[in-house]
Amino acid sequence: MFGKMKQNSVLFFLIIIILGVFGLGVWFGRTQISCEICAPSDVDFSLFWEAWQTVKEKYVDKTKLDVQEMIYGAISGMVKSLDDPYTVFLKPDDTKRFIEDVKGSFEGVGMEVDVRNGQLQVVAPLEGTPAQKAGIRPGDIIIKVDGTTTAEMSVDEAVNLIRGPKGTEVTLTIYREEWGETKDIKIVRGVIDVPSNKLEIRDDGIAYLKIYHFSENAGYDFREAAIKILQSDSKKIILDLRDNPGGYLEVAQDIAGWFLDRGQVVTIEDFGEGKEQNKYLAEGNAKLVSYPIVILINKGSASGSEILAGALRDDREIKLIGETSFGKGSVQELTKLKGGSSLKVTIAKWLTPKGDLITGKGLEPDVKVEMTMDDLDNDKDPQLDKALEILKIKNK
């Protein structure tokens, strides 16, 4: 009896030891995997904690030691080291503003900005907004916001300074190449409700359709405009994508489906490093596929508008008229983080159906027509005039 108990005890302890070794191995293995994911083996994270502790112990003004803001700042610094203006950390308030932007309604001055060649630049003022009414134009370089220099400033930091409650004023120090100097432009902020499109059914059988933004409601609004074109006597279409800064990819894809046969490529998502590409295909009704079309673009055409224009050019050989587009063809994914903050990360780049890269290059127009200061000041539109000329000759 005692012998059996002793054997059972030995067996029990052996099992405990085996399980312990196994568990330790699993823990060690997971630790190794975790470390490999976090950073290369030669990176010493103790440096971060050493700096953190030094600041907490020695910084003179203890009232400014906001632990949450320090964490936000550390994450922001990490992301900035990637030198990608589109990969950004968004605090809770910034996340809320970003979501409001793509929905198409917010308070501010109403313009899309970006960083190009290290400078904060206006992509496009939105239709009917305080920025447009104040004379802001695509390509304007914003040197200062209320006296604060924008050098080394991220897009989101600039937006936070420019954005504000309706009725308040912001002063932008603008450099425009035609001026050769800077000028201060004061803008009173307002409620920005971005329209989706504007449709004009002309007497000459041409429908003029301007899409301002691929916002949340733009797909539905486009459907209404398309039905009006189909029910009219219009036989040709001018699609105006000038000063359209983009928006939802799904909306651009949906609109492309009216102009392309089902299954045609709208854009290619390239993840790099030999990874398999993802193709976005036209899935619409192709009701406008038989209409002769020309497309207007300029340096304010970016992102979704470049995707749509590139798809119609590559798949249907539709002519692009105007100026080289902005060249924003990267894919951002918004990942929600704890406490309402988020991380907007560039995960891929957009290519046109023929494989042309959009980022940093833009789309070159087939027919180049520039807008001069004199044209803008006197409400002349040589780009639209050229589009009308080409369409009237086409399929006469």
C-alpha positions, -999 to 999 in steps of 0.1 A, spaced: 0 0 0 27 24 10 48 14 -21 19 22 -43 13 56 -26 50 64 -30 49 54 -67 18 75 -72 34 105 -55 65 102 -77 43 99 -108 23 130 -96 54 151 -91 68 139 -125 36 151 -142 38 184 -124 74 189 -135 66 179 -171 36 203 -172 58 230 -156 85 226 -182 59 225 -210 43 256 -197 76 274 -193 84 264 -229 51 278 -242 56 310 -222 92 314 -235 81 307 -270 53 333 -269 77 357 -253 102 352 -281 74 356 -308 62 387 -290 97 402 -289 103 394 -326 70 412 -335 78 442 -313 112 450 -325 145 435 -337 166 419 -310 192 447 -310 166 473 -299 167 482 -262 133 494 -250 148 503 -216 160 535 -233 124 547 -236 115 540 -200 148 556 -188 139 588 -206 103 586 -194 114 582 -158 140 610 -161 113 634 -174 89 625 -145 116 629 -119 135 660 -131 111 681 -152 108 715 -134 70 721 -139 52 690 -125 18 704 -134 26 699 -171 33 662 -166 1 648 -182 7 610 -185 -20 606 -211 -6 634 -233 29 620 -229 16 586 -242 -1 603 -271 31 623 -278 52 591 -278 29 574 -303 28 605 -325 66 607 -325 69 570 -334 45 575 -364 62 607 -375 95 588 -379 80 570 -409 81 603 -428 47 595 -443 22 625 -441 -7 601 -444 2 577 -416 -9 596 -384 -20 590 -349 -53 606 -341 -63 615 -305 -100 611 -297 -110 646 -308 -90 642 -340 -107 609 -347 -141 625 -343 -131 654 -367 -118 629 -393 -151 610 -393 -170 642 -396 -149 652 -426 -156 621 -447 -193 624 -438 -192 658 -454 -204 682 -426 -182 700 -401 -172 735 -389 -142 752 -403 -131 770 -434 -137 742 -459 -106 731 -477 -85 701 -482 -48 704 -473 -18 682 -477 20 682 -472 39 683 -505 77 687 -506 77 695 -469 53 724 -473 16 726 -462 -3 731 -494 -40 736 -503 -53 707 -524 -86 723 -530 -111 747 -514 -145 730 -512 -175 745 -531 -193 773 -515 -171 774 -484 -155 803 -465 -121 793 -479 -134 794 -515 -151 827 -509 -119 842 -494 -100 834 -526 -80 803 -515 -69 783 -545 -54 749 -552 -16 750 -548 -16 778 -523 12 772 -497 2 779 -461 32 794 -444 15 802 -411 -18 797 -393 -26 826 -369 12 834 -368 23 798 -360 47 785 -387 36 753 -404 72 741 -410 75 705 -398 38 704 -391 17 673 -400 -16 676 -419 -36 668 -388 -18 693 -367 -25 720 -393 -62 710 -395 -65 713 -358 -53 749 -359 -73 759 -390 -105 741 -378 -127 759 -353 -163 769 -343 -184 788 -368 -181 826 -365 -145 826 -353 -117 839 -374 -84 824 -386 -56 841 -404 -37 821 -430 -3 834 -443 -4 823 -479 24 821 -506 12 819 -542 37 816 -570 20 843 -591 24 868 -562 60 862 -555 54 871 -518 32 861 -489 -2 876 -480 -24 872 -450 -59 861 -457 -85 863 -429 -113 837 -430 -144 835 -408 -152 799 -401 -186 785 -408 -206 753 -410 -192 733 -439 -219 712 -456 -202 699 -487 -225 694 -517 -220 661 -537 -225 673 -572 -239 699 -596 -258 689 -628 -265 712 -657 -286 698 -686 -275 720 -715 -295 729 -747 -267 715 -769 -272 679 -759 -244 679 -734 -248 672 -697 -223 689 -674 -218 670 -641 -194 683 -615 -186 660 -585 -173 680 -556 -164 652 -532 -168 615 -527 -186 619 -494 -209 595 -476 -240 606 -496 -223 612 -529 -232 577 -544 -269 583 -538 -267 619 -551 -249 607 -582 -276 581 -588 -302 609 -589 -281 630 -613 -275 599 -636 -312 592 -638 -319 629 -648 -293 625 -675 -308 593 -688 -343 609 -688 -330 640 -707 -321 646 -743 -284 647 -734 -262 625 -756 -228 634 -742 -213 641 -708 -186 664 -693 -175 649 -660 -158 677 -640 -135 664 -612 -115 696 -607 -108 705 -571 -123 672 -560 -101 660 -531 -115 625 -529 -133 607 -501 -146 572 -498 -131 547 -523 -164 527 -523 -182 557 -536 -157 563 -564 -160 526 -573 -198 528 -573 -198 558 -596 -174 541 -619 -199 513 -623 -222 536 -641 -196 543 -668 -179 509 -671 -190 474 -680 -194 451 -650 -161 434 -642 -138 461 -656 -110 471 -633 -115 504 -614 -83 504 -595 -55 481 -582 -45 480 -546 -8 473 -544 6 462 -510 42 460 -522 69 435 -512 56 409 -537 22 406 -520 -8 397 -540 -26 428 -555 -62 434 -549 -84 445 -578 -115 466 -574 -140 459 -602 -169 479 -616 -201 464 -601 -227 489 -613 -254 489 -640 -232 505 -668 -262 527 -678 -238 555 -690 -213 533 -708 -225 543 -743 -222 581 -737 -192 599 -752 -174 616 -722 -145 639 -715 -131 645 -680 -118 677 -664 -90 675 -639 -66 699 -622 -40 700 -594 -69 700 -569 -81 666 -582 -69 640 -557 -73 605 -544 -108 592 -553 -112 616 -582 -78 604 -596 -90 568 -592 -122 575 -612 -104 595 -639 -77 569 -643 -102 541 -646 -122 558 -673 -91 568 -692 -75 533 -691 -107 513 -696 -125 535 -721 -98 557 -735 -117 588 -722 -97 620 -726 -85 639 -696 -85 677 -701 -69 704 -679 -38 701 -656 -18 673 -639 -37 660 -609 -24 662 -573 -10 627 -570 -24 612 -538 -28 575 -545 -21 558 -512 -44 536 -491 -51 545 -455 -67 521 -430 -83 536 -399 -77 514 -369 -96 522 -337 -75 522 -305 -83 524 -268 -100 555 -254 -115 567 -287 -81 574 -304 -71 558 -337 -42 551 -361 -45 560 -398 -19 538 -415 -8 537 -451 -12 500 -461 -10 502 -499 -8 523 -530 -34 528 -557 -26 519 -593 -47 527 -624 -61 496 -643 -30 497 -665 -7 497 -635 3 533 -634 13 547 -600 -7 577 -588 12 587 -557 36 616 -562 30 616 -600 -7 623 -606 -25 619 -639 -12 638 -669 -40 653 -690 -43 642 -727 -52 678 -735 -33 703 -714 -51 735 -707 -40 758 -679 -60 783 -660 -44 817 -656 -50 843 -629 -67 864 -655 -91 835 -663 -100 831 -626 -104 868 -620 -127 872 -650 -147 840 -646 -133 825 -677 -130 787 -680 -108 777 -710 -107 741 -697 -145 738 -699 -144 755 -733 -119 729 -746 -141 701 -732 -172 715 -750 -152 719 -782 -139 683 -782 -173 668 -773 -191 688 -801 -166 674 -827 -167 639 -812 -191 615 -830 -207 643 -850 
